[in-house]
Amino acid sequence: MSRALQPDEELVELDAEAVRTWCARALDALGREREEIDAINVYPVADGDTGTNLYLTAEAAREAVEAVFAASEPDTAEAVRAMAHGALLGARGNSGTILAQLLRGMAAVLAEGRDGDHLARALAEASAAARQAVAHPVEGTVLTVAAAAAAGCAGGGTLLEVAARAHDGARAALEATPGQLAVLGRAGVVDAGGRGLVAVLGALVETVGGRTPDPAGTAPGAVRVLGDVRAVPAAPPACDGEAGPAYEVIYLLEAEDAAVDLLRGRLDALGDSLVVVGGDGLWNVHVHVDDAGAAVEAGVQAGRPHRIRITHFAADAATAKPSEQTERAEQAGLSGPSGDGRGERARRAVVAVVPGEGLAGLCAEAGATTVRSRPGEPPADDDLLEAIRRAHAREVVLLPNDTELRRTAAAAAERARAEGIRVALIPTRAAVQGIAALAVHEPDRRFDEDVVAMTAAAGATRYAELAVAERRSFTSAGVCQAGDVLGLIEGDVAVIGKDLTETARTVLDRMLSAGGELVTLVVADDTPPGLAPDLEGHVRRGYLAVDTTTYHAGAGAPPLLIGVE
């Protein structure tokens, strides 16, 4: 695949074949060091996967470059663009997303020139682009290491001189990271993402100079503090009780620049570790949030998200060790979480909060344990905990289906986890989102995969509700009078009307103006019987590619719920 350099030989220009070789060697280097990098991963979340994420990102870059070579004989510009584009499409985790932006920043300059001076400029552009992509840059991270690499080779030189000085600068900055970021200092490790970048730059030195860079003064990932070497820990160190958001959300997004600017603001308000990289209509979005559904919804409003990946940070930790109560029950021959003697627990169950008897029956037919939510009587965390126990399963997916129940559901989930039950809370805001999540539920696949699929389905479902105003009041759509029909989209009053059917049509048209493939209608018992058929016909006539399905909520539900997927 690559030409081996002779002793004392170095490349004068970074040609397409050298880019190909660099990709392969970077992947090999990250493969060798993956476990060590995973082991020192404590920031921003101690989830032990930074090395794996960097490896998968580099693998996507390498595959994209190989695909270009298989189709033609690319020049340097085509090769580096393929490398950057592949990394963008396959970026994993916080560090993988930043690596993708670093490669994208380099590609823009290396497409113009292939010598050492252009490589120095490329590293400077990469550092600036990566820092700009991170909402709140933190020193002592891969951003600091990237900046040091760029500073180390400022002024240019031969290709090997630039690559070697960049590697040396990055390595020195890496060993200084524990003194810049308190969580690294407490754990006695260097930054994991920065460690990966040093490996990538080392592969570049090997590519252009035919030699492996001199090893650092410490073992890979270790820290030299006051002359002592602290060994790499065997597992991700704890973060001294520092808590963060529950979910990591990553997706590709097709959107215009202006929409992405607004998206950054929305996601920044929802969580942290926000990184948005890309351009030219295609972006990779990474954020840590408590409300995964809201993060996906923000992407839907900005453009078209796909390849959605959602990771629940606490899912594995919550069930790594059964509670003492569960262990005592198992020792006594009891398998229920409360020692109720009901026999072997099911592998997985879904608990859903629903308005109306009809939806309760529908969800029960799909295998869910249901909790009724009545007007003015939302369930308490005791009610949700009892439903989780009643589901009698080792793993439970909880669907609150109401924005107001988020804290209640979270409290119930924590209490259930203390009893040894693995619970994933999907922050569904409306019953139609819960229906969408339940529709893709597959109890036979891995728990995390099932939660990701259900969360993605819920997040891709926009929701609306029709209600009747009880009194005169001010709304986001104007002043309403008692008896007016209110059309609420995503929880906000968007339409005020006098007729239920006309208001429903207006709400549907507004929702479908942003696109959609499936409309879900949920009607209550007291809703006029002709409403659902009228709306189904309205969709058929005006939106030929959109399907419609109708469910009956029964008594006690709002007149109409609408979901658009």
N, C-alpha and C positions, 0 to 999 in steps of 0.2 A: 504493500500500500504506500509506503514512504521510502524515500531514498536515505540510506544511512550515510551520515557525514563521516568523512575521514578524520583521523587525528589532526588537531590544530586547524581544522576547517570550520568556517562559520558562514552562515548565509549572509548575503549582502542585501537581499530583498525578501520580504515575506510574500512568497508566491502562493498560488492556490493550493499546491501540494503541501506546502508548509502549514497552511491553515488546517488542512485535513489532518496532518500529523499532530499538530497541537491539540486538536479536538480529541484525537484518540489517546494521546499521552495524558491529557488532563483527566479524561475519564478513568484511565488506569490508575492515576495517582489518587483520585478521589475514591476509587474502589479499594485501594490498599489501605487508605486512612479512614474509611467510612466509619468503622466501629469506634475508632479513637475519637473522631469528631463528634459522633453521637454521644459518647460518654462524657464529654465536657460541655454539653449543651445545657446552659442554665439561663440564658437570656435570649429573647424576651420571655419565653416559657420553657421550663425545664422538662420538655417532653421527649428528649433523647432522639431526635430525628433529623438534626441539621445535616449531618453527614449523608444520610440517606437522601434527603431532599436535594442537596447539592449534586449528588451522584445522578439522580434521576433527571435533573435539569441538564447536566452535562451530557447525559445519554441522549436526550432529545435533540440537543445541538449537534452531536456527532451523527445521529441518524439523518438529520436534515442535510448535513454536508454530504454524507454518503449518497443520499438520493440525488443531489445535484450532479455528483460525479457519475452516477449511473446513467443519467440522462444525457450528459454532454461533457465537454472539456471546459469547465468554468474558469474564468479569470479570478483574480484575487477579490475583486469587488463582489462577484456573485457568491464566492465561497464564504466570505465574512458575513454577507447579508443572510445567507442560508443558516450559518451558525447562530446569528443573533435571533433570526425568526424562529428557528427550532427551539432555542432556549425560551423564548417568549411563550410559545405554545405549550411547552412542557414544564414550565417553572413550577416548582413545589416549595411550599413553605415561605417563610419570611426571607431567609438567606438565598433560596433559589430564585425568588423573584428579583432580589437585588442583583444577583449574579447575571440574570437575564438583561437587566438594564445596563450593567457594566459592559456586557458584550455588545449591546445595541449602541452604546455610546462610542465604543471602539470602532465598530463597523462603519459608522458614518465618516470617520477620518481615514481609516485604512482603505476605504473604497476610492480615495483620492490619491493615495501614495503608499508605497510599500517599504520605504527605507526606515532607518532608525529615527530620524527626525519625525516622521509621520507616526511611528509607534509611540514616541513620547507624547505627541499631541493627542493621540488616541487615548492613552491612559489618563491624561488630564481631562479630556472630554468625558470619559467613562466615569471618573470620580464625580465630576460636577453633575452629570445626568442622574447618577444613582442617588446623590444627596438630595437633588430636587424632587425625586420620585417619592421620598420618604416624608410623611407628613410632619413628623417631629424627630429630626435627626438626633442621635445620641452618640456622644464620644465614647470611645472604648469598644466600638463595634466594627463590623466589616467596613463601614463607611470611613472610619479613621484609618484603617489599614489601606484602603484604596487610595485615600488622599496622600498617605505617606509614599505609596508606590509611585504616584504621579510626581510628587515633589522630588523623589529620589533620582528621577531621570530627566528632570527639567534641563533644558539646554541641548538635548539630543545627543547624537553620537552615532556609532555604528549600531546595527540591529542588536548584536550581542551585548554591547555596552549598555544600551538602554534597557534591555530585558533584565540583565544582571543587576543593574542599579535599582530597578523597580522591585525586583525580588528582595534585594537586601533591605531596601527601605520598608517594604511591607513586613518582612520578618522582624525587624527591629521594632516597628510599631506594634506588631502582634504581642511581643513580650511585654510591652508597656501597658497593654489593655487592662490588666487587673488593678493598676493604680488609677485608672480613669473611670471604671465602672464598679461601684461598690459590690454588687452581687457577684462579680467575677473574683474580686479580692477575697470575699468571705469564703467562696468555694475553692479558692486556690487554683484557678484555671484561667486560661486565656480565652478570648472570644472564639466560639466555634465557627461562626461564619468567616471571621478573619483567617482562621486556620485553614479553612477550605480555599480561600482566595490565594494564600501563600502557596498551596499545592498547585493551583492552576497556573500561577506565575512561574513556579518551578518547572512545570511542564513546558512553558514557553521558552525558558532558558535552555532546556535540554533540546528543544526543537531547533532553535536558531544557532546553538553553539556546539551541539553534539556531546554535551557533558551534563551530568547531573549536578545541580548546585550544591555547594558545600552545606552540610547539615547545620541546623541551628544549634545554639549552645546548649539546648535542653532537649529532652525527649519530645516527640511530637505531641503538642497539646499541653505539655507540662509548663510550670511557671518557675522561674528562678527568682527567689525572694531572699534578699540578704545572704546570698551565697548558697542557699539550700535549694534543692530541687524537689518540688512536690510532684509526686507521680500522678499520672492520669487516673482519675477515679474510675471504679468499675461500673458505676451507674450514674445517671444524672444526679448531681447533688440537689438537695432540697433548697428552696429559696427562702428559708427562714420565715415561712408563713406568709410570704407575699402572695396576695391573691390577685387574679386578673380575670378577664372575661372567660366565659365557658367554652366558646366556640372559635375555631379558625375557619374563615370562609374565603375561598378562592374561586374565581371564575374568569373565563375569557369574556370580553365584552366588545361588541361591535357598536361603536358610538362616535359621535362627532366631538371635537375638542371642547366645545362650549358645554356640552352635556356632561363631559367628564369633569370639568371644573366644578360644576354643581354637585356632582356625585361625590367628589372628594370632601366637600363641606358636609354633606349628609352623613357619610361614613365616619368622618372624624368626630362628629357629635355622638355617634353610636358606640364607638369603641376605641381601640388603640392599635399600635403596630400597623398602621395604615401605609401600604405601599401600592402605588398605581403606576405601572410601567407600560411603555408601548408608544403608539402614535400611528398616524396614517389610517385611522379608523379602527384599529385593533389594539386592545389593551388587556393587560393581565392585572386583575384586582386582588389584593390580599389585605385582610383585616381581621382583627380579633374582636369579637363582640359577644354580648350575652343574648342578643336577639338575632339569631341567624336568619330568620325569615325576613326581618326588616332590612338586613344587609342585601339579601337577594332581591327584595322588592325595590330597593334603591337602584339596583342594576337594571331592573325591568323598566323603571321610569327613565333611565338614562339611555337605554338602547336595547340590544339583544344579548343577554348573558347566556352562555352555554359552557359545557364542561364544568359544571358546578361541583365543587368538592367542599364538604363541610365536615370538620373534625371536632368531636366533643372531647376537650382536653381531660375532663374529670371522669369520663366514662370508665376507663380501665382502672384508674386509681380508686374509684369508688367501690370496686368489687374485687380488688386485688387480694383482699383477705376478708373472709366472712366475719361478721360480727360475733362477739362472744355468745350473744343470745342464739344466733343461728347454729353455732357449733354445739352449744348445749342441747339444742333441739335435735340435731342430727345424731348426737351421741345417745339420746334417749329413744332413737328410732322414729322421730317425728320429722317430716319434711316441710311442713308449712312454716312461714315466717314467724308465726306466733305459736308454734307448737300445737296446731289444732288437729293434727292427726288425719288430715284429709288425703294422705298418700303423696305420691311423687308429684312435685310441681311441674307445670308445663315449662317448656323452654322459654317461650316468649308470649307476651300478651300486649294488647293495646288498650289503654284506658282513655275514653273520650268524654268530654263534657258537651252535652247537646241540649238545645232548646226544643221541646216538643216530643210527644210520644212517638210520632212517626219516624223521626230521625233516630230516636233511641232504638227502635226496632230495626231500622236499616243498618245501623252500625253494629248491632248485636248479630244480625245475620252475617255480617262480614267478619265476625269473630271478636269484636271489641266488647269490653266491659264498659258500661255507660253510667254517667252521672247526670241527672237532670238539672238544668239550670232554669229556674222559673223567674219571671219578671219581678224584680225587687228582692229576690231571694237567691243570690249567687251562692254556690257551695263553698263551705269553709275548707281549710286544709285538712281538718279531721275527716270530712266527707271524701276528699280525694285520697287520703291515706287509706281509708277503709276500702275504697274501690280498688286501689293497688293491691291491698291484701287479698281482696275477694277474687282478683284475677288469678291468684295462686300460681305465679310464674317466677322463674329466676330472673328474667329480663322483662322490663316493662317500658313501653313507649307511651308517654303521657301527652295528650292533646287537649290543652285548655280551651281552645276555640273562642277565646275572648281576651281582648287586650287587658281588661280590668282584672283578669284572673292570673296574670303573670306571676305576681309575688306570692299569691296563695299557692299556685301550682309548684313554684320553686321550693316553698317551705315544705309542702307535702313530699316532694321528691327527696329532699334532704333527710326527712324523717324515715322514709322508706329505705334509703341507702344505709342508714344506721342499723337497719334490721337485716342487712345483707342482700337486699334486692338491688339489682342493677337497673337504674332508671335513667332514661334519656328524655328530657323535656324538649319537645319541639314547640317553639313559641307561636302556635297558630293563633290568629287574631279573629277568626270567624269560622262558623260551622262549615262553610264551603271549602275553606282551606283544609279543615280536618278531613272532609270527604275526599279531597284530592290526595291527601297523604295516605289515607286508608286504602285508596284504590291501587296504590303501588306497593303496599305492604306485602312482603314475602317472608314469612317466619322461618323459612329454611335456609336463607342466606345469612352471612355473618351479621352480627348485631350492628356494628358500625356502618356496614354497607347499607343495611336496611334503614337506619336512621338518616343517613345521607340522602338516600333516594326519597324518603318521605319528606324530609326537610326541603329538598329541592322542589318537589311537587307542590308543597304548600306555598313556598316562596314565590313560585311562578304563577300563582292564582291570585288575581286581583279580586277584590270583593266589594259588594255593595249591599245595602239594606234599605227597604222602604218602611217607613213608620208614619204614624199619624200624630201630629202635634197636639199635646194636651192643653197647651196654653200659649198665649202670645209671648214671643221671645225673639231675641236677636240671634241670628246665625251667621255663619260665614258666607251664606248666599243671600242674606238680607233678612228682613223682618218677616216672621211667619205668624199666622193667626191660629187660634185653636181650631182644630179640624183640618188644617192644611196637610197635604201629603208631602213628606220630606224624603228626598232621595239622598242617602248618605253614601259616599264613595270613599273607601279606605277610612271610614270613621268620621269624615267631615261632611256637613250638609252641603251638597253641590247643586241640588234642584229643589225648588219649592213649587208645588202644583196643587190643583184642586181635584184632579181626577187620578185615581190610582193607576189606571192603564196608561194614560198619556205620560204620567211622570215616569213610570217604569220604562216606557219606550225611550224617553229622553236619556235616562240613566244608562240604558243599554247602548245607545248610540255613542254616548261620550266614552264609555269603557271600550267599545269596539273600535273607536277611532284610533286607538293605539295598537290595534291588531289583536288577534286571538284565533284560536282553533276550536275551542269548545266552550259553550255557555252552559252553566249549571243553574237551574231555577229550583228554589226550594219554597214551596207555598204552604201556608198554614190552613187550618180547617175553615177559618172564617174569611179567607180570601175569596173574592168572587170566582166562581167556577170557570168562567171564560177567560180569566187573565192569562194563565199559562199557555193555552192554545193560541191566544192572540199574539203573545210574545214569541212563541215558536215560529208562527207564520211571519212575523216581522223580521226575524233573523233569516229565515229561508229566502225571503224576497230581497233583502238588502245586503246579505253577506253570504254569498253562494258557497264559500269554502268553510263555513263555520257550522259545526254540529251543535245540537241542543239536547240536553237531557233534563228531565224534570223529576223531582222527588217531592213527597208530601210530608211535611213536618208534623202534622197533627195539631193538637191543641196546645196553646201556650207558647207558640213561636211567633216571631214577627210576621207581618203579612206576606213579605217576600224577601228572600235572600238571593243574591245573584253572585255567581262566580264566573270569571273569565280566565281561561288558561291559554 
